[in-house]
Amino acid sequence: MNKDNNKSEQMSEFNLNIHVARLLLNEPFFAAISRRVDKRPNLGIPTAAVMVNPHTAQFEMMYNPQFFEGLSDDARKDIIKHELYHLIFEHLTGRRPDGENPRLWNFATDLAINSHLGSLPEGCLKPGQGMFKDYPSGKTSEWYLSKLKENNFDPDKGEGEGEGKGEGEGKGEGKGEGKPGKPNKLGDNGQFDSHDHWGDVDQTVKEMAKERLKNTMRKAAEEASRSNSWGSISSDVRKDILDRIAGVIDWKKVLRYFVKTSQKANKSTSIKRINRRYPYIHPGRKTSRQAKIAISIDQSGSVSDGMLASFFSELNSLADLAEFTVIPFDTDVAKESVYVWKKGEKRKWQRVRCGGTDFNPPTEYVNDKGFDGHIVLTDLCAPKPKSSKCQRMWMTTEYYARSPYFQTNERVIAIPERGN
């Protein structure tokens, strides 16, 4: 009894973060994605899972340390890659066709991913094996979903209409390998990881996560290209990745999301509302939500007029959501030119300074004024500033985003010039 308890404690101490760099040593693309995904042990799930954090729009991977402890290195590596493939193939960020059975879609996504993996634990869903022995490898999730529907596959029972004898035939004998004897020990019918949290976030958060993922994949592709190796990524998957990251990040959606997440509740009393605790004795409370955002605009000569015009164009539409305080700066804050952009107003862009760049003066100004969020439009060509008391985001051109003067964990968003 004591030995079993001690063994359980030791197994629960397995830390995936210690092993992941070694496991992905020869997988530069996966390694680059993995570094940007927070990994947390969780004994509440049987195996592993990926999700979008509903508060931060960051991707997270949860894993059961006891499950990972008993696996070989090859199996651990393939499970990590399986979870990262869910991100790469955008299974969490809205790719599921509308109106489809979510369980059936879960099976289809696993079949698509496991086509590319060879060392998963025994019994996992895989084309060419078991009840899916006649399913070809290398197809998309949408293709497998269509095939499962054609075969009347029941995701709750793990069975369809027999073996399925090829692509135009959905019916077989009704017996044999088309039906598993019992659910796999890793999960229902071989689906070993959890997809339970995929629907726990709203569409705005998903959009933010999707745009962030594009940026992460772009950086991972650059690292893989520099090392002249994509590891086990097939040429077809590589082409698909490069095609999907070719588009520019929708920085307007990112900016809107930032404003919405900066909103705080402002409470005040109102005689028109009934106080729930002391009705008709004390006035009630009303709550309004309006973000107080600081926009610090780098006025140095290296920040182009086109960049300023693009940014102001979007701020005109965002003024419907919040009030902005515009803070021009170069080596200090141009206090005489600070102004409040009232909610609903339309304004034109302007330049009032043309010097160097120092991020500390606008940071100090914002810290002292109690803003909810701070957006800095800049070329990033200055030393890293002191920390911000509110959430801060940096917006710059694609060129400067690729080669920033300093490194930061805060959001850095590249925007196109000339309003594109």
Secondary structure, 3 states (H helix, E strand, C coil): CHHHHHHHHHHHCCCHHHHHHHHCCCCHHHHHHHCCCEEEECCCCCCEEEEECCCCCCEEEEECHHHHHCCCHHHHHHHHHHHHHHHHCCCCCCCCCCCCCHHHHHHHHHHHHHCCCCCCCCCCCCCCCHHHCCCCCCCCHHHHHHHHHHCCCECCCCECCCCCCCCCCCCCCCCHHHCCCCCCCCCHHHCCCECCCCCCCCHHHHHHHHHHHHHHHHHHHHHHHHCCCCCCCCHHHHHHHHHHCCCCCCHHHHHHHHHHHCCCEEEEEEEEEECCCCCCCCEEEEEEECCEEEEEEECCCCCCHHHHHHHHHHHHHHCCCCEEEEEEECCCECHHHCEEECCCCCCCCCCCCCCCCCCHHHHHHHHHHCCCEEEEECCCCCCCCCCCCCEEEEEECHHHHHCCCCCCCCEEEECCCCCC
